[in-house]
Structures are given as structure tokens and as C-alpha cells.
């Protein structure tokens, strides 16, 4: 609710927008004794009562622990309480009349919320919204957004009541990451692999672009574990994880520890030729890492649209075993024309 003054209030020198309950205020003037009109006296008493109630409510809004921000129908800020000032770092004077999207990390988020509100004008839209403070920090706010209405029930703006839910969101993200991440290597785990495989398969179908899968396991890993112990084996697995982190395209490719000493990489938009070059870089990096003789046997497969994503995994697995039977430290790929795996020669990156 905008901190609009009640009848008899002095104009606020700061403009139309102020902290709730802080505008200058003067008590309504009592009618002169010469009026002698009972109705005017009753009206005066009613005005005083409403004025006191208005000031009480404004004081509550100002002191509320929740963040309260109101806007007009154009999205310009008309009210900004102390909790909003404390969290966002702005004063009410600074933001008065500015677009409320000033705080949104994504301005389109406000549009999305308004569309939901327009579908149910009498309701309340609840959502977590990422905002940026004056200092440039990112926070999460649990927002309840509804229309602000006049005495006739007509919308005159919006009122947003929020709580800082940053700690909850960070904890949820941490738990989510733990649920999809392999604790030893930091790569995604097998369960997330199957989820991403379906997501990338659908994307490849929709965008009509390529999708390649690399599957490999480690040659000589069991002797390393048996002879030098699991500590050295874990070091080798962590080093493989770092190699994959350094090799993938950030925000595009996804690397996974599939299980034990098996690893997978999803390569969206890549054809077989590009996937071969990527696999060769990884193979060469593992060989150069001097992991007590550990090498990699690799299988490649390309997403074939008429088949399911799991068939692609099966093709990569067949190709990997062809590479292993050829002596290891090799790459093979599933040839869609022949329908069988074929070995490829190492290529320079």
C-alpha cells in the first residue's frame, strides 16, 4: 500500500513515495464552535478515528519484519518499508517511482508473475525470486504478489510481501548437487546421467542437431588398486575427473562417473568427427598423466533418432569393448551405416 496521507496531512517533502508511516502528519482540524452541527461533529470524530487507524496500520507496515513493496499498475514503486531498505540496500527516497524490476536479477521474471496474476486477479501468486541488492549481491526472496485495490475494489497497483529465503535456497541447491554428484570425482553421477541423456535426446530432436556419447573405462585400474591400494586408485579417479572438467565445453557438455572406473560424456551438437577429436584429447591426456600405467578404452556413439537413448548407450558400450579387445588405449565408434563398431586411429587435437 502506498504511504498516501490521510485527510489533513501535509504534503511529504520527499515526493509521492516514502517509508511507510514516516510522512509528516497533522491532526485533522476540529470544526469551529460556531458550526453547531451534530453531523459535522460526528464526521469529525469519524475522520479522527480513521486517521488514527491509518497511522497505526502504516506504523505496522513500516515495522513489519516482512519486506513490503508496492507499485502502481505501470510497475513503478510507490511503497518501500524498512525491511526492504535493509535487505536491498536502497532507501525509499532512492527507489520511489523507479521500476520494481530494478531489483530483479531477470526483468522477465516480473512479467511472468504478472501473467500468472492476471489469470487469477483475486488470488495471490507465490514464487521464489532472485534479486540483486544495491551492493550487487544476489539474494532469494519468497514473494507473495497480489493486486492492490482502491475502495471500489479496482486494481490500482500491486503489493509484494516477501521473506529472505536465501539460506533455504542455498541449502536446497547444495542437497540437489549432492544428490547428482559423485563425491569422489566431483563429476555428475550415474542417476543424473540417465536424466541428462533424456533431456539432451529431446533437445536434439527438437533442435535437429547432433548428440554424441563417449563411454570409457580404465585399462590397468584393477592392478593399480590391487598393488598400490585404494588410496592410489582414488587419486587416479580424481585425476580423471579433473581431466574431464578441463576438456568439456562449459555449460554445454556434461561429464559423469558412470560407476567404478567407467565414465561417460554427453556432447550436444557434436557429430562423430567432433566427438572423435574430443575423445582423442581425453585419451591422450589420460596417457600423459602417468597414472601408474592406467589408460582408457573408449567407445563413441551418435544419437540415432529412430532409436531410444538407451540404444545409444548400448552402441557406445559395444564400441568400448572393441577398443579394449584391440589392446586398450584405443577409440572405437559405432558406425551407423555398418551397424557395428569400428576402430579409429588416434588423431591430433
C-alpha angles and dihedrals in degrees: 000000000000114000091242115166123247124236112303095022121141115242110266108247090216095064133246096327124062141149110285112269097004102097119114111267136196124191114248112264118252115237114259119266089247091066093075092180118141092201092054090048090052091047091051092052090049091050090051091050092049091046092053091047090049092052091046092052093046089052091051091050091049094050096040115125090221121085109250122190125168130193139185120246091274090059096253115145115254102163134032123171130205093263089057090049091050096050101037098036096229127114122231089248092056096052102035109127094004122124112271087226085076086091100039117104086212116029091203089065090073090053091051092052093048091052089054091048092050090057090057107023093174094050138077124250114215123194143139110253128193112224137180123227126220087261090057096252121140120235135173120230126194099221131198108191127189140152120276109223137198127230090281093054095251119140112254098167143318135284121208121195114190144174127204104253097168095120092050092049092048091050091048091050091049091051091046091051091049091052093054101033132086106234095214102049102020090233122126114276132238097267090055090047092064091047093050091044091060092043094050092043091055091046092051090052093047097045095034094229133131129274124193131188127207118198123179142160131198124264112216096014096121094054088049091054093044097047104033101025136243093291091066090041091055090049089054092050091050090051090052088052091053091049091054092046089054094046105047125086105253115245090007113060125047125211124200141184097228094191140303105349095341123108135183135196126195113211111193115201093013124126124206093271093053091044091053091054091049092048091049092053091052093044092050092047092053091049091049093049091076095223095174092284097314113152135170134246109204137198126192130197134175123220109260108203098214090056133065124259092251089061087060089056090049091052092050090049092052090049092049092056091049088056091048094049088052089064102280131260086081139113127229130177136201108253105214092199095053094032090223136090120267130194120241128204119242112270131202115252 
